[in-house]
Amino acid sequence: MQSENDEFDRFDRAILTTLAAEGRISITELARRIGLSKSPTQARLRRLEELGVIRGYRAILDPIRLGLDHVAFVEVRMFDTRESSLAAFNEAVAAVPEIEQVHLIAGNFDYLLKVRTADMRSYRRVLAEKISTLPHVSTTSTYVAMQAVKEDAAQSTPDTSSDAD
């Protein structure tokens, strides 16, 4: 059985790895780095975009320079975990700008949120006025990050270097 990743050869993976690190690279430079000419590189890039592997391009902002250096991780336990309740929570949580990431978790709690604010006072306001009022929230537990050791927005591509290209 062929997996989805089998349709990506080493050139595709090189394109993805390069763009994940440098999204503003020119087609000419991208082609040079991966060892193809410009036209096949453009065609591969277009195909990866059409397949939805590349979902978009954006600037990566420095939250510290924007005054948002307080990071908290919040475990959320729900009192109702039926699909309709999860859907209501998912829709509501997406509208809270201070919440950077939301993950549905298999474990002792239901969701893990990454929340970024200016300081503890701002976080307490977000917790009290926004997170605690989200649909079906039972309890929360907060863990404050002291330091980000790794925050890599670039995603790696699977290493399938043993594949025949």
MARBA-102713 format. One record per residue: x, y, z of N, C-alpha, C in turn. Coordinates in steps of 0.1 Angstrom, whole numbers, padded with zeros to 4 digits, always signed. Last residue first. Example, Ala and Ser with C-alpha at 12.3 -4.5 7.8 and 13.67 -1.06 7.14 Angstrom:
BEGIN
+0128-0022+0071+0137-0011+0071+0129+0000+0079+0132-0057+0078+0123-0045+0078+0132-0033+0078
REM end
This chain:
BEGIN
+0148+0073-0059+0143+0085-0065+0145+0085-0080+0140+0050-0035+0147+0052-0048+0140+0064-0055+0144+0058-0001+0136+0056-0012+0144+0057-0025+0160+0066+0020+0163+0052+0015+0154+0049+0002+0150+0090+0028+0162+0090+0019+0165+0076+0014+0129+0101+0040+0127+0088+0033+0138+0086+0023+0120+0119+0065+0132+0114+0059+0130+0101+0053+0094+0143+0062+0098+0129+0065+0111+0125+0058+0103+0176+0069+0096+0167+0060+0101+0153+0064+0095+0199+0096+0104+0190+0088+0096+0181+0079+0085+0232+0097+0082+0218+0099+0091+0210+0090+0092+0261+0114+0095+0253+0102+0092+0239+0106+0090+0272+0139+0078+0272+0130+0080+0264+0118+0101+0262+0169+0105+0261+0155+0092+0261+0146+0112+0268+0197+0100+0272+0190+0103+0273+0175+0128+0257+0224+0127+0255+0210+0113+0259+0206+0127+0269+0249+0139+0263+0245+0140+0260+0230+0114+0296+0264+0112+0287+0252+0125+0282+0248+0109+0296+0299+0118+0299+0288+0114+0290+0276+0088+0292+0316+0098+0301+0320+0107+0305+0309+0053+0290+0312+0066+0287+0306+0076+0297+0311+0030+0279+0335+0036+0291+0329+0050+0287+0325+0001+0261+0334+0015+0260+0335+0022+0271+0328-0031+0257+0348-0022+0265+0341-0007+0262+0344-0061+0240+0343-0048+0240+0351-0038+0248+0342-0097+0241+0346-0084+0244+0339-0073+0243+0349-0129+0225+0343-0118+0230+0350-0106+0233+0341-0150+0227+0323-0153+0223+0337-0142+0229+0345-0166+0241+0295-0153+0240+0303-0157+0237+0317-0187+0245+0278-0185+0231+0284-0172+0230+0291-0175+0273+0260-0186+0263+0262-0180+0250+0268-0156+0296+0280-0158+0289+0268-0168+0277+0270-0150+0309+0303-0163+0311+0298-0166+0303+0285-0123+0305+0307-0132+0299+0317-0147+0300+0312-0112+0321+0286-0111+0307+0286-0121+0300+0295-0123+0349+0293-0124+0342+0280-0123+0327+0281-0120+0358+0319-0130+0364+0310-0132+0356+0297-0099+0343+0331-0112+0345+0338-0123+0349+0328-0078+0342+0312-0083+0330+0318-0097+0332+0323-0075+0370+0306-0079+0361+0295-0085+0348+0301-0067+0378+0332-0079+0384+0326-0084+0374+0315-0043+0364+0335-0054+0362+0344-0067+0367+0339-0028+0376+0314-0032+0362+0314-0044+0359+0323-0025+0402+0325-0032+0400+0312-0037+0385+0311-0009+0395+0347-0022+0402+0349-0031+0400+0336+0014+0384+0335+0005+0376+0343-0009+0382+0345+0017+0398+0301+0021+0396+0315+0011+0387+0323+0008+0396+0275+0019+0405+0278+0025+0402+0292+0004+0362+0262-0001+0375+0267+0011+0384+0271-0006+0332+0248+0004+0342+0249-0002+0356+0252-0012+0298+0253-0018+0312+0255-0006+0322+0256-0021+0268+0242-0009+0277+0243-0014+0291+0243-0040+0242+0256-0040+0255+0249-0026+0261+0252-0053+0210+0253-0041+0218+0257-0041+0230+0249-0082+0193+0264-0075+0202+0255-0063+0207+0261-0088+0172+0284-0094+0172+0270-0086+0181+0260-0069+0151+0305-0076+0163+0302-0080+0163+0288-0056+0127+0305-0063+0131+0317-0070+0144+0316-0060+0118+0271-0053+0117+0283-0062+0121+0295-0056+0131+0241-0061+0118+0246-0053+0117+0259-0066+0165+0232-0057+0155+0238-0063+0142+0242-0066+0189+0209-0075+0180+0215-0066+0168+0219-0050+0220+0211-0049+0206+0207-0059+0198+0215-0043+0252+0199-0053+0244+0206-0052+0229+0201-0024+0282+0201-0026+0268+0197-0036+0261+0205-0028+0308+0210-0020+0305+0198-0023+0292+0192-0050+0329+0223-0048+0315+0223-0041+0312+0209-0057+0356+0219-0045+0353+0228-0041+0338+0228-0080+0356+0204-0067+0359+0198-0055+0355+0206-0106+0334+0201-0098+0341+0212-0084+0343+0207-0119+0319+0183-0121+0333+0183-0113+0341+0193-0115+0293+0188-0108+0298+0176-0109+0313+0176-0132+0287+0208-0118+0289+0212-0110+0295+0200-0156+0283+0195-0155+0294+0204-0140+0297+0207-0152+0260+0180-0156+0272+0173-0153+0284+0182-0146+0241+0200-0136+0244+0189-0139+0257+0182-0170+0241+0215-0157+0246+0221-0147+0250+0210-0187+0229+0196-0190+0243+0201-0177+0249+0208-0174+0205+0192-0175+0214+0181-0178+0228+0186-0177+0194+0218-0164+0196+0213-0164+0206+0201-0205+0191+0217-0199+0200+0227-0185+0203+0223-0209+0173+0196-0215+0186+0195-0209+0196+0205-0196+0150+0207-0191+0157+0195-0197+0171+0193-0192+0151+0242-0199+0147+0230-0195+0155+0219-0182+0158+0267-0172+0156+0255-0179+0150+0243-0185+0179+0293-0193+0172+0283-0184+0171+0271-0168+0192+0308-0178+0185+0316-0187+0177+0306-0133+0192+0301-0147+0195+0297-0156+0187+0306-0103+0207+0310-0112+0196+0312-0126+0200+0309-0074+0220+0297-0088+0222+0299-0095+0209+0300-0043+0233+0306-0051+0221+0304-0065+0224+0306-0024+0257+0291-0036+0255+0299-0042+0241+0296+0006+0274+0293-0001+0262+0287-0012+0259+0297+0017+0307+0286+0011+0297+0295+0005+0286+0287+0040+0332+0283+0034+0321+0277+0029+0311+0288+0048+0365+0278+0042+0356+0288+0035+0345+0281+0055+0384+0259+0065+0374+0263+0060+0365+0275+0047+0405+0240+0039+0393+0243+0049+0382+0248+0060+0426+0228+0055+0427+0241+0047+0416+0246+0070+0422+0203+0057+0428+0203+0051+0429+0218+0093+0410+0209+0095+0424+0205+0081+0430+0204+0081+0385+0215+0088+0392+0225+0090+0407+0222+0072+0375+0190+0062+0380+0201+0069+0388+0212+0080+0382+0159+0087+0380+0172+0078+0384+0183+0063+0365+0132+0065+0376+0141+0073+0372+0153+0067+0354+0101+0068+0349+0115+0072+0361+0124+0045+0358+0074+0056+0363+0082+0056+0357+0096+0036+0331+0052+0033+0342+0061+0046+0347+0068+0018+0311+0029+0031+0318+0032+0027+0329+0042+0002+0279+0027+0003+0293+0026+0017+0298+0030+0003+0252+0026-0010+0258+0028-0010+0273+0027+0016+0227+0008+0019+0241+0012+0006+0248+0013-0002+0206+0004+0009+0204+0012+0015+0217+0017-0022+0210-0014-0025+0215-0001-0013+0211+0009-0019+0205-0040-0022+0193-0032-0025+0197-0018-0012+0231-0049-0025+0225-0053-0029+0213-0044+0014+0232-0038+0004+0241-0034-0010+0236-0037+0027+0212-0053+0026+0211-0038+0016+0220-0032+0024+0223-0079+0017+0210-0075+0016+0208-0060+0040+0246-0076+0026+0247-0079+0018+0235-0075+0065+0233-0073+0059+0242-0062+0044+0243-0064+0068+0220-0097+0067+0212-0085+0061+0220-0074+0069+0242-0114+0058+0232-0116+0057+0224-0103+0092+0254-0105+0079+0261-0104+0068+0252-0105+0111+0234-0111+0109+0238-0097+0096+0245-0096+0109+0233-0139+0105+0222-0131+0103+0225-0116+0119+0261-0144+0106+0256-0148+0101+0244-0140+0146+0263-0133+0135+0271-0128+0121+0265-0131+0163+0231-0127+0161+0243-0134+0148+0250-0129+0176+0218-0096+0167+0217-0108+0167+0230-0115+0188+0219-0071+0195+0213-0082+0186+0210-0094+0181+0233-0049+0176+0219-0050+0182+0212-0062+0193+0258-0053+0196+0250-0041+0191+0236-0042+0182+0267-0078+0196+0265-0076+0199+0256-0064+0155+0269-0070+0159+0260-0081+0174+0256-0080+0157+0290-0052+0152+0277-0048+0156+0266-0058+0165+0311-0069+0174+0306-0058+0170+0292-0053+0143+0313-0085+0156+0311-0091+0165+0305-0081+0122+0319-0067+0122+0306-0075+0136+0303-0080+0135+0333-0037+0130+0334-0051+0130+0320-0057+0122+0330-0004+0132+0327-0013+0127+0328-0027+0105+0333+0017+0105+0344+0007+0116+0342-0003+0107+0312+0035+0095+0313+0027+0095+0324+0016+0128+0293+0047+0129+0306+0040+0118+0308+0030+0120+0270+0060+0130+0278+0066+0131+0292+0060+0101+0260+0042+0098+0261+0057+0108+0270+0064+0116+0260+0019+0105+0270+0020+0101+0271+0035+0133+0238+0024+0138+0251+0021+0128+0262+0024+0115+0217+0027+0124+0220+0038+0130+0234+0036+0102+0217+0002+0094+0219+0014+0104+0223+0026+0123+0211-0016+0115+0223-0017+0108+0227-0004+0131+0186-0006+0140+0197-0006+0133+0211-0007+0108+0171-0012+0112+0173+0002+0122+0184+0003+0110+0173-0041+0098+0178-0033+0102+0181-0019+0134+0159-0044+0133+0173-0048+0121+0180-0041+0128+0133-0035+0138+0142-0028+0138+0156-0032+0092+0130-0038+0106+0126-0040+0116+0136-0033+0061+0121-0028+0071+0132-0027+0085+0126-0028+0045+0099-0026+0044+0107-0039+0054+0119-0038+0048+0088-0002+0055+0082-0013+0054+0090-0026+0031+0100+0016+0045+0105+0015+0053+0099+0004+0008+0084+0016+0008+0098+0010+0022+0103+0007+0018+0050+0007+0014+0061+0017+0015+0074+0009+0006+0022-0009+0014+0034-0010+0009+0044+0000+0008-0012+0000+0000+0000+0000+0009+0012+0000
REM end
